[in-house]
Amino acid sequence: GAKMQKSFEEVISAEESLGVLQGIRNRVDEFGSQAAEDMLVEYDARARSLAEERQAQQGEEKRVADVHTLAQIMNWAQKCKKDGLVEWE
């Protein structure tokens, strides 16, 4: 069946999402930047595991993004990193 697409605003304002985000915020507030780093490492490991599982199930080759799209994504990630560091200072 077709998946129903939700906007970012709908996803982020869902009660479950708000609870997860508040939990992340509380954990970082209580334990500092090391907690944030630990959560990023855990997230990265889970994301890689899920991606590997999906690829194995689908049997598809990796997709290659065009250079422009990759540059946009990398620039956005760098901005998020800088914004996050500034907020913690």
C-alpha positions as CSV (number, residue, x, y, z in Angstrom):
1,G,0.0,0.0,0.0
2,A,1.0,3.6,-0.4
3,K,2.4,5.3,2.7
4,M,0.7,8.5,3.9
5,Q,3.3,11.3,3.9
6,K,3.3,13.6,6.9
7,S,4.9,17.0,6.9
8,F,7.9,17.7,9.1
9,E,5.7,19.9,11.4
10,E,3.2,17.0,11.8
11,V,6.0,14.5,12.7
12,I,7.8,16.8,15.1
13,S,4.7,18.0,16.9
14,A,3.3,14.5,17.4
15,E,3.1,13.6,21.1
16,E,5.5,10.7,20.7
17,S,8.1,12.9,19.0
18,L,7.8,15.6,21.6
19,G,8.3,13.0,24.3
20,V,11.5,11.7,22.6
21,L,12.8,15.2,22.1
22,Q,12.1,16.2,25.7
23,G,13.9,13.1,26.9
24,I,17.0,13.9,24.7
25,R,17.0,17.5,26.0
26,N,16.7,16.3,29.7
27,R,19.5,13.8,29.2
28,V,21.8,16.4,27.7
29,D,20.9,19.0,30.3
30,E,21.7,16.6,33.1
31,F,24.8,14.9,31.7
32,G,26.2,17.4,29.3
33,S,28.0,17.1,26.0
34,Q,29.3,13.6,26.7
35,A,25.6,12.4,26.8
36,A,25.0,14.1,23.5
37,E,28.1,12.4,22.0
38,D,27.0,9.0,23.4
39,M,23.5,9.4,21.9
40,L,25.0,10.4,18.5
41,V,27.3,7.3,18.5
42,E,24.3,5.1,19.4
43,Y,22.1,6.7,16.7
44,D,24.8,6.3,14.1
45,A,25.2,2.6,15.0
46,R,21.5,2.0,14.8
47,A,21.1,3.9,11.6
48,R,24.0,1.9,10.0
49,S,22.5,-1.4,11.2
50,L,19.0,-0.5,9.8
51,A,20.5,0.6,6.5
52,E,22.5,-2.7,6.2
53,E,19.4,-4.7,7.0
54,R,17.3,-2.8,4.4
55,Q,20.0,-3.2,1.7
56,A,20.3,-6.9,2.4
57,Q,16.5,-7.3,2.2
58,Q,16.2,-5.3,-1.0
59,G,19.3,-6.6,-2.6
60,E,19.9,-3.2,-4.2
61,E,23.3,-1.6,-4.8
62,K,24.1,1.6,-3.0
63,R,22.7,4.8,-4.5
64,V,25.1,7.5,-5.4
65,A,24.0,11.1,-4.8
66,D,25.0,13.8,-7.3
67,V,27.7,16.2,-6.1
68,H,25.3,19.2,-5.7
69,T,23.0,17.3,-3.4
70,L,25.8,15.8,-1.4
71,A,27.3,19.3,-1.0
72,Q,24.0,20.7,0.2
73,I,23.6,17.9,2.7
74,M,27.2,18.3,4.0
75,N,26.8,22.1,4.3
76,W,23.5,21.7,6.2
77,A,25.1,19.2,8.6
78,Q,28.1,21.5,9.2
79,K,25.6,24.4,10.0
80,C,23.7,22.1,12.4
81,K,26.9,21.2,14.1
82,K,28.0,24.8,14.5
83,D,24.6,25.9,15.7
84,G,24.6,23.1,18.3
85,L,28.1,24.1,19.5
86,V,27.2,27.7,19.8
87,E,24.1,26.9,21.8
88,W,26.1,24.9,24.3
89,E,28.7,27.6,24.9
